[in-house]
């Protein structure tokens, strides 16, 4: 009786994905774009340099100072902009910590949907675990973004 009930009801546990390649997207465009900047979407060092440049170009030297006496003004610009730089660095560190989390999903459709929505947050070579099976994010021959089994 139990065997008949199981045969009719089917298997109730999560199906393991097949060891085959799954196409996530036809293009790798956008993959890892936020990783190069620490995940915060911008380059902190470049922003710091631009901030100092903007500050310096204002040339708001208070009277009676002039350009020849401007060493202190450059220091002021660097000090003011260093606060923005520190905040940017903290944001990058937080983004790096959040990226360090494992990518684990219970089904392939869930994994594929998440990767499509978060392409900028993953890199080629990222390991993704789906129902206990390890896959690696890779590019296909035609430039498609795929999940390939880590070991065939």
KOLNUTOR-207211 format. One record per atom (N, C-alpha, C): atom name; residue number from 1; x, y, z. Coordinates in steps of 0.02 Angstrom, whole numbers, always signed. Example, Ala and Ser with C-alpha at 12.3 -4.5 7.8 and 13.67 -1.06 7.14 Angstrom:
! residues 2
['N'; 1; [+660; -284; +390]]
['CA'; 1; [+615; -225; +390]]
['C'; 1; [+660; -165; +390]]
['N'; 2; [+642; -112; +354]]
['CA'; 2; [+684; -53; +357]]
['C'; 2; [+645; +2; +394]]
END
This chain:
! residues 152
['N'; 1; [+42; -59; +0]]
['CA'; 1; [+0; +0; +0]]
['C'; 1; [+44; +63; +0]]
['N'; 2; [+97; +63; +42]]
['CA'; 2; [+142; +121; +45]]
['C'; 2; [+177; +132; -21]]
['N'; 3; [+198; +78; -53]]
['CA'; 3; [+233; +84; -117]]
['C'; 3; [+188; +114; -170]]
['N'; 4; [+124; +95; -170]]
['CA'; 4; [+77; +122; -219]]
['C'; 4; [+66; +196; -206]]
['N'; 5; [+60; +216; -143]]
['CA'; 5; [+50; +286; -125]]
['C'; 5; [+110; +328; -146]]
['N'; 6; [+170; +303; -136]]
['CA'; 6; [+231; +339; -155]]
['C'; 6; [+235; +346; -231]]
['N'; 7; [+216; +293; -267]]
['CA'; 7; [+218; +294; -340]]
['C'; 7; [+169; +345; -368]]
['N'; 8; [+110; +351; -336]]
['CA'; 8; [+60; +398; -359]]
['C'; 8; [+78; +470; -341]]
['N'; 9; [+103; +480; -281]]
['CA'; 9; [+118; +548; -257]]
['C'; 9; [+182; +575; -289]]
['N'; 10; [+227; +532; -307]]
['CA'; 10; [+290; +555; -335]]
['C'; 10; [+340; +571; -280]]
['N'; 11; [+398; +590; -301]]
['CA'; 11; [+451; +607; -254]]
['C'; 11; [+440; +677; -227]]
['N'; 12; [+446; +687; -162]]
['CA'; 12; [+432; +752; -132]]
['C'; 12; [+495; +792; -115]]
['N'; 13; [+554; +764; -121]]
['CA'; 13; [+615; +802; -105]]
['C'; 13; [+638; +842; -167]]
['N'; 14; [+681; +889; -155]]
['CA'; 14; [+706; +933; -209]]
['C'; 14; [+748; +892; -257]]
['N'; 15; [+732; +900; -322]]
['CA'; 15; [+769; +864; -373]]
['C'; 15; [+838; +896; -382]]
['N'; 16; [+889; +856; -386]]
['CA'; 16; [+956; +881; -400]]
['C'; 16; [+960; +898; -474]]
['N'; 17; [+992; +954; -491]]
['CA'; 17; [+997; +971; -562]]
['C'; 17; [+1042; +923; -598]]
['N'; 18; [+1029; +916; -663]]
['CA'; 18; [+1071; +872; -703]]
['C'; 18; [+1140; +903; -712]]
['N'; 19; [+1189; +861; -723]]
['CA'; 19; [+1257; +885; -736]]
['C'; 19; [+1263; +904; -809]]
['N'; 20; [+1233; +960; -825]]
['CA'; 20; [+1237; +987; -894]]
['C'; 20; [+1246; +1063; -888]]
['N'; 21; [+1257; +1095; -944]]
['CA'; 21; [+1267; +1167; -945]]
['C'; 21; [+1199; +1202; -952]]
['N'; 22; [+1189; +1252; -910]]
['CA'; 22; [+1127; +1291; -911]]
['C'; 22; [+1142; +1362; -936]]
['N'; 23; [+1106; +1384; -987]]
['CA'; 23; [+1115; +1451; -1013]]
['C'; 23; [+1077; +1500; -968]]
['N'; 24; [+1112; +1549; -942]]
['CA'; 24; [+1083; +1599; -899]]
['C'; 24; [+1061; +1660; -939]]
['N'; 25; [+1103; +1680; -986]]
['CA'; 25; [+1090; +1739; -1027]]
['C'; 25; [+1126; +1731; -1093]]
['N'; 26; [+1100; +1761; -1145]]
['CA'; 26; [+1131; +1758; -1211]]
['C'; 26; [+1195; +1800; -1215]]
['N'; 27; [+1205; +1843; -1165]]
['CA'; 27; [+1262; +1889; -1166]]
['C'; 27; [+1292; +1895; -1097]]
['N'; 28; [+1357; +1906; -1095]]
['CA'; 28; [+1391; +1917; -1031]]
['C'; 28; [+1394; +1991; -1014]]
['N'; 29; [+1362; +2033; -1053]]
['CA'; 29; [+1364; +2105; -1042]]
['C'; 29; [+1339; +2122; -971]]
['N'; 30; [+1378; +2162; -936]]
['CA'; 30; [+1360; +2184; -869]]
['C'; 30; [+1386; +2140; -813]]
['N'; 31; [+1414; +2082; -829]]
['CA'; 31; [+1438; +2036; -777]]
['C'; 31; [+1498; +2068; -742]]
['N'; 32; [+1494; +2070; -676]]
['CA'; 32; [+1549; +2094; -635]]
['C'; 32; [+1563; +2168; -637]]
['N'; 33; [+1518; +2208; -665]]
['CA'; 33; [+1532; +2279; -672]]
['C'; 33; [+1540; +2315; -606]]
['N'; 34; [+1507; +2291; -553]]
['CA'; 34; [+1515; +2326; -489]]
['C'; 34; [+1573; +2297; -449]]
['N'; 35; [+1603; +2243; -473]]
['CA'; 35; [+1659; +2212; -435]]
['C'; 35; [+1723; +2252; -441]]
['N'; 36; [+1737; +2281; -498]]
['CA'; 36; [+1799; +2318; -508]]
['C'; 36; [+1802; +2380; -464]]
['N'; 37; [+1744; +2404; -445]]
['CA'; 37; [+1743; +2464; -403]]
['C'; 37; [+1725; +2448; -332]]
['N'; 38; [+1734; +2386; -313]]
['CA'; 38; [+1719; +2367; -244]]
['C'; 38; [+1645; +2357; -232]]
['N'; 39; [+1605; +2356; -284]]
['CA'; 39; [+1535; +2345; -275]]
['C'; 39; [+1495; +2406; -260]]
['N'; 40; [+1528; +2462; -250]]
['CA'; 40; [+1492; +2522; -233]]
['C'; 40; [+1476; +2562; -296]]
['N'; 41; [+1498; +2539; -354]]
['CA'; 41; [+1482; +2572; -416]]
['C'; 41; [+1528; +2630; -435]]
['N'; 42; [+1581; +2642; -396]]
['CA'; 42; [+1626; +2697; -413]]
['C'; 42; [+1696; +2683; -385]]
['N'; 43; [+1744; +2722; -411]]
['CA'; 43; [+1814; +2714; -393]]
['C'; 43; [+1832; +2767; -341]]
['N'; 44; [+1843; +2746; -280]]
['CA'; 44; [+1855; +2793; -224]]
['C'; 44; [+1917; +2836; -236]]
['N'; 45; [+1971; +2807; -259]]
['CA'; 45; [+2033; +2845; -269]]
['C'; 45; [+2022; +2899; -322]]
['N'; 46; [+1990; +2880; -377]]
['CA'; 46; [+1977; +2928; -431]]
['C'; 46; [+1932; +2985; -405]]
['N'; 47; [+1881; +2967; -366]]
['CA'; 47; [+1836; +3019; -338]]
['C'; 47; [+1874; +3065; -291]]
['N'; 48; [+1920; +3038; -252]]
['CA'; 48; [+1960; +3079; -206]]
['C'; 48; [+2003; +3129; -246]]
['N'; 49; [+2035; +3104; -298]]
['CA'; 49; [+2077; +3148; -339]]
['C'; 49; [+2036; +3203; -372]]
['N'; 50; [+1976; +3185; -396]]
['CA'; 50; [+1932; +3235; -427]]
['C'; 50; [+1909; +3286; -376]]
['N'; 51; [+1894; +3264; -316]]
['CA'; 51; [+1872; +3309; -262]]
['C'; 51; [+1928; +3360; -246]]
['N'; 52; [+1989; +3335; -238]]
['CA'; 52; [+2045; +3380; -224]]
['C'; 52; [+2054; +3429; -281]]
['N'; 53; [+2048; +3405; -343]]
['CA'; 53; [+2054; +3448; -401]]
['C'; 53; [+2001; +3503; -402]]
['N'; 54; [+1938; +3484; -387]]
['CA'; 54; [+1885; +3534; -385]]
['C'; 54; [+1898; +3586; -331]]
['N'; 55; [+1918; +3562; -273]]
['CA'; 55; [+1932; +3607; -217]]
['C'; 55; [+1989; +3654; -236]]
['N'; 56; [+2042; +3627; -263]]
['CA'; 56; [+2101; +3668; -281]]
['C'; 56; [+2083; +3720; -334]]
['N'; 57; [+2042; +3700; -383]]
['CA'; 57; [+2024; +3745; -437]]
['C'; 57; [+1978; +3801; -416]]
['N'; 58; [+1947; +3795; -358]]
['CA'; 58; [+1904; +3850; -333]]
['C'; 58; [+1947; +3911; -318]]
['N'; 59; [+2008; +3898; -296]]
['CA'; 59; [+2055; +3952; -279]]
['C'; 59; [+2024; +4003; -232]]
['N'; 60; [+1993; +3977; -180]]
['CA'; 60; [+1962; +4020; -130]]
['C'; 60; [+2012; +4035; -74]]
['N'; 61; [+2069; +4062; -93]]
['CA'; 61; [+2118; +4078; -43]]
['C'; 61; [+2096; +4140; -5]]
['N'; 62; [+2087; +4134; +59]]
['CA'; 62; [+2066; +4193; +97]]
['C'; 62; [+2121; +4246; +98]]
['N'; 63; [+2099; +4308; +99]]
['CA'; 63; [+2145; +4364; +102]]
['C'; 63; [+2187; +4360; +165]]
['N'; 64; [+2249; +4370; +166]]
['CA'; 64; [+2293; +4398; +115]]
['C'; 64; [+2333; +4344; +79]]
['N'; 65; [+2311; +4282; +80]]
['CA'; 65; [+2349; +4228; +50]]
['C'; 65; [+2346; +4229; -26]]
['N'; 66; [+2396; +4199; -57]]
['CA'; 66; [+2397; +4194; -130]]
['C'; 66; [+2425; +4126; -150]]
['N'; 67; [+2432; +4114; -214]]
['CA'; 67; [+2453; +4049; -239]]
['C'; 67; [+2522; +4028; -211]]
['N'; 68; [+2567; +4075; -203]]
['CA'; 68; [+2634; +4059; -178]]
['C'; 68; [+2631; +4032; -106]]
['N'; 69; [+2580; +4050; -69]]
['CA'; 69; [+2572; +4028; +0]]
['C'; 69; [+2519; +3973; +5]]
['N'; 70; [+2509; +3934; -48]]
['CA'; 70; [+2452; +3889; -53]]
['C'; 70; [+2462; +3818; -26]]
['N'; 71; [+2520; +3803; +2]]
['CA'; 71; [+2531; +3735; +27]]
['C'; 71; [+2479; +3714; +79]]
['N'; 72; [+2461; +3760; +122]]
['CA'; 72; [+2411; +3745; +173]]
['C'; 72; [+2342; +3733; +141]]
['N'; 73; [+2328; +3767; +84]]
['CA'; 73; [+2263; +3760; +51]]
['C'; 73; [+2257; +3691; +21]]
['N'; 74; [+2311; +3665; -9]]
['CA'; 74; [+2310; +3598; -36]]
['C'; 74; [+2298; +3547; +20]]
['N'; 75; [+2331; +3557; +76]]
['CA'; 75; [+2320; +3514; +134]]
['C'; 75; [+2247; +3516; +156]]
['N'; 76; [+2217; +3575; +156]]
['CA'; 76; [+2147; +3582; +175]]
['C'; 76; [+2103; +3543; +127]]
['N'; 77; [+2116; +3550; +62]]
['CA'; 77; [+2077; +3513; +12]]
['C'; 77; [+2082; +3438; +23]]
['N'; 78; [+2143; +3414; +33]]
['CA'; 78; [+2154; +3343; +44]]
['C'; 78; [+2119; +3319; +107]]
['N'; 79; [+2121; +3360; +160]]
['CA'; 79; [+2087; +3341; +222]]
['C'; 79; [+2011; +3337; +213]]
['N'; 80; [+1983; +3389; +181]]
['CA'; 80; [+1911; +3390; +171]]
['C'; 80; [+1888; +3331; +128]]
['N'; 81; [+1926; +3316; +76]]
['CA'; 81; [+1907; +3262; +31]]
['C'; 81; [+1921; +3193; +60]]
['N'; 82; [+1967; +3189; +109]]
['CA'; 82; [+1983; +3124; +139]]
['C'; 82; [+1924; +3095; +177]]
['N'; 83; [+1879; +3138; +201]]
['CA'; 83; [+1819; +3113; +236]]
['C'; 83; [+1774; +3076; +188]]
['N'; 84; [+1764; +3103; +128]]
['CA'; 84; [+1725; +3068; +76]]
['C'; 84; [+1759; +3002; +56]]
['N'; 85; [+1826; +3005; +51]]
['CA'; 85; [+1864; +2945; +31]]
['C'; 85; [+1854; +2890; +83]]
['N'; 86; [+1858; +2907; +147]]
['CA'; 86; [+1850; +2857; +201]]
['C'; 86; [+1780; +2826; +198]]
['N'; 87; [+1730; +2866; +185]]
['CA'; 87; [+1661; +2840; +181]]
['C'; 87; [+1655; +2792; +122]]
['N'; 88; [+1684; +2811; +65]]
['CA'; 88; [+1683; +2769; +6]]
['C'; 88; [+1717; +2702; +19]]
['N'; 89; [+1775; +2704; +52]]
['CA'; 89; [+1811; +2643; +68]]
['C'; 89; [+1770; +2597; +114]]
['N'; 90; [+1735; +2626; +163]]
['CA'; 90; [+1692; +2586; +207]]
['C'; 90; [+1637; +2552; +168]]
['N'; 91; [+1607; +2588; +120]]
['CA'; 91; [+1555; +2559; +78]]
['C'; 91; [+1582; +2501; +37]]
['N'; 92; [+1643; +2509; +11]]
['CA'; 92; [+1674; +2455; -28]]
['C'; 92; [+1687; +2393; +15]]
['N'; 93; [+1711; +2404; +75]]
['CA'; 93; [+1723; +2347; +120]]
['C'; 93; [+1659; +2310; +136]]
['N'; 94; [+1605; +2347; +148]]
['CA'; 94; [+1540; +2316; +163]]
['C'; 94; [+1516; +2276; +103]]
['N'; 95; [+1524; +2304; +43]]
['CA'; 95; [+1504; +2269; -18]]
['C'; 95; [+1545; +2205; -27]]
['N'; 96; [+1609; +2208; -12]]
['CA'; 96; [+1652; +2149; -18]]
['C'; 96; [+1631; +2095; +31]]
['N'; 97; [+1612; +2115; +91]]
['CA'; 97; [+1589; +2066; +141]]
['C'; 97; [+1524; +2033; +118]]
['N'; 98; [+1479; +2072; +90]]
['CA'; 98; [+1415; +2043; +68]]
['C'; 98; [+1425; +1997; +7]]
['N'; 99; [+1475; +2012; -36]]
['CA'; 99; [+1489; +1968; -93]]
['C'; 99; [+1521; +1903; -72]]
['N'; 100; [+1552; +1902; -13]]
['CA'; 100; [+1586; +1842; +10]]
['C'; 100; [+1538; +1786; +29]]
['N'; 101; [+1473; +1801; +32]]
['CA'; 101; [+1424; +1751; +49]]
['C'; 101; [+1418; +1700; -6]]
['N'; 102; [+1403; +1638; +13]]
['CA'; 102; [+1397; +1584; -36]]
['C'; 102; [+1334; +1594; -77]]
['N'; 103; [+1338; +1576; -140]]
['CA'; 103; [+1280; +1576; -183]]
['C'; 103; [+1252; +1505; -183]]
['N'; 104; [+1200; +1494; -143]]
['CA'; 104; [+1168; +1429; -138]]
['C'; 104; [+1094; +1437; -152]]
['N'; 105; [+1068; +1392; -194]]
['CA'; 105; [+998; +1395; -213]]
['C'; 105; [+969; +1324; -210]]
['N'; 106; [+903; +1321; -201]]
['CA'; 106; [+871; +1255; -198]]
['C'; 106; [+853; +1228; -266]]
['N'; 107; [+847; +1272; -316]]
['CA'; 107; [+831; +1250; -384]]
['C'; 107; [+866; +1291; -437]]
['N'; 108; [+872; +1263; -496]]
['CA'; 108; [+907; +1296; -551]]
['C'; 108; [+870; +1358; -574]]
['N'; 109; [+804; +1357; -576]]
['CA'; 109; [+767; +1416; -598]]
['C'; 109; [+777; +1474; -551]]
['N'; 110; [+781; +1460; -486]]
['CA'; 110; [+794; +1513; -436]]
['C'; 110; [+864; +1541; -446]]
['N'; 111; [+913; +1498; -456]]
['CA'; 111; [+983; +1520; -467]]
['C'; 111; [+988; +1563; -530]]
['N'; 112; [+959; +1539; -584]]
['CA'; 112; [+963; +1576; -648]]
['C'; 112; [+930; +1644; -642]]
['N'; 113; [+873; +1648; -610]]
['CA'; 113; [+838; +1712; -602]]
['C'; 113; [+879; +1760; -560]]
['N'; 114; [+909; +1736; -506]]
['CA'; 114; [+949; +1779; -462]]
['C'; 114; [+1010; +1805; -500]]
['N'; 115; [+1043; +1762; -536]]
['CA'; 115; [+1104; +1783; -573]]
['C'; 115; [+1085; +1834; -627]]
['N'; 116; [+1030; +1824; -662]]
['CA'; 116; [+1008; +1873; -713]]
['C'; 116; [+996; +1941; -681]]
['N'; 117; [+966; +1942; -623]]
['CA'; 117; [+951; +2006; -589]]
['C'; 117; [+1013; +2038; -557]]
['N'; 118; [+1065; +1999; -543]]
['CA'; 118; [+1124; +2024; -507]]
['C'; 118; [+1188; +2013; -546]]
['N'; 119; [+1185; +2018; -612]]
['CA'; 119; [+1244; +2006; -654]]
['C'; 119; [+1304; +2049; -633]]
['N'; 120; [+1291; +2110; -613]]
['CA'; 120; [+1346; +2155; -596]]
['C'; 120; [+1383; +2133; -533]]
['N'; 121; [+1351; +2092; -492]]
['CA'; 121; [+1379; +2072; -428]]
['C'; 121; [+1417; +2006; -430]]
['N'; 122; [+1417; +1972; -486]]
['CA'; 122; [+1452; +1908; -492]]
['C'; 122; [+1507; +1913; -544]]
['N'; 123; [+1555; +1869; -539]]
['CA'; 123; [+1611; +1868; -587]]
['C'; 123; [+1613; +1800; -622]]
['N'; 124; [+1642; +1800; -681]]
['CA'; 124; [+1654; +1738; -715]]
['C'; 124; [+1699; +1696; -669]]
['N'; 125; [+1681; +1634; -659]]
['CA'; 125; [+1719; +1590; -614]]
['C'; 125; [+1687; +1583; -546]]
['N'; 126; [+1633; +1619; -533]]
['CA'; 126; [+1598; +1613; -469]]
['C'; 126; [+1567; +1544; -463]]
['N'; 127; [+1575; +1513; -404]]
['CA'; 127; [+1546; +1447; -392]]
['C'; 127; [+1476; +1457; -364]]
['N'; 128; [+1429; +1422; -394]]
['CA'; 128; [+1359; +1425; -374]]
['C'; 128; [+1336; +1354; -356]]
['N'; 129; [+1307; +1346; -297]]
['CA'; 129; [+1284; +1280; -275]]
['C'; 129; [+1208; +1278; -283]]
['N'; 130; [+1185; +1228; -322]]
['CA'; 130; [+1113; +1220; -334]]
['C'; 130; [+1093; +1151; -310]]
['N'; 131; [+1052; +1148; -259]]
['CA'; 131; [+1029; +1085; -230]]
['C'; 131; [+1087; +1037; -215]]
['N'; 132; [+1141; +1065; -190]]
['CA'; 132; [+1198; +1025; -170]]
['C'; 132; [+1247; +1010; -226]]
['N'; 133; [+1233; +1031; -288]]
['CA'; 133; [+1276; +1019; -345]]
['C'; 133; [+1313; +1084; -361]]
['N'; 134; [+1379; +1081; -370]]
['CA'; 134; [+1419; +1140; -383]]
['C'; 134; [+1424; +1154; -458]]
['N'; 135; [+1413; +1218; -475]]
['CA'; 135; [+1419; +1242; -543]]
['C'; 135; [+1467; +1301; -542]]
['N'; 136; [+1494; +1318; -600]]
['CA'; 136; [+1537; +1377; -606]]
['C'; 136; [+1508; +1422; -660]]
['N'; 137; [+1507; +1488; -646]]
['CA'; 137; [+1483; +1536; -694]]
['C'; 137; [+1537; +1545; -748]]
['N'; 138; [+1518; +1536; -811]]
['CA'; 138; [+1567; +1537; -865]]
['C'; 138; [+1536; +1569; -927]]
['N'; 139; [+1576; +1575; -979]]
['CA'; 139; [+1551; +1599; -1043]]
['C'; 139; [+1549; +1541; -1092]]
['N'; 140; [+1496; +1540; -1133]]
['CA'; 140; [+1490; +1489; -1184]]
['C'; 140; [+1528; +1511; -1246]]
['N'; 141; [+1530; +1468; -1296]]
['CA'; 141; [+1567; +1482; -1357]]
['C'; 141; [+1543; +1544; -1394]]
['N'; 142; [+1479; +1559; -1390]]
['CA'; 142; [+1451; +1617; -1426]]
['C'; 142; [+1446; +1678; -1381]]
['N'; 143; [+1478; +1676; -1323]]
['CA'; 143; [+1476; +1733; -1277]]
['C'; 143; [+1419; +1731; -1228]]
['N'; 144; [+1383; +1676; -1225]]
['CA'; 144; [+1327; +1670; -1178]]
['C'; 144; [+1353; +1660; -1107]]
['N'; 145; [+1314; +1681; -1059]]
['CA'; 145; [+1330; +1670; -988]]
['C'; 145; [+1298; +1604; -969]]
['N'; 146; [+1339; +1558; -944]]
['CA'; 146; [+1314; +1491; -928]]
['C'; 146; [+1335; +1468; -859]]
['N'; 147; [+1298; +1421; -831]]
['CA'; 147; [+1318; +1385; -770]]
['C'; 147; [+1338; +1316; -793]]
['N'; 148; [+1401; +1299; -783]]
['CA'; 148; [+1427; +1233; -804]]
['C'; 148; [+1443; +1193; -742]]
['N'; 149; [+1433; +1128; -745]]
['CA'; 149; [+1451; +1086; -687]]
['C'; 149; [+1524; +1095; -669]]
['N'; 150; [+1539; +1099; -605]]
['CA'; 150; [+1607; +1108; -583]]
['C'; 150; [+1649; +1048; -601]]
['N'; 151; [+1620; +989; -596]]
['CA'; 151; [+1655; +927; -615]]
['C'; 151; [+1606; +884; -653]]
['N'; 152; [+1627; +861; -711]]
['CA'; 152; [+1584; +818; -752]]
['C'; 152; [+1592; +746; -732]]
END
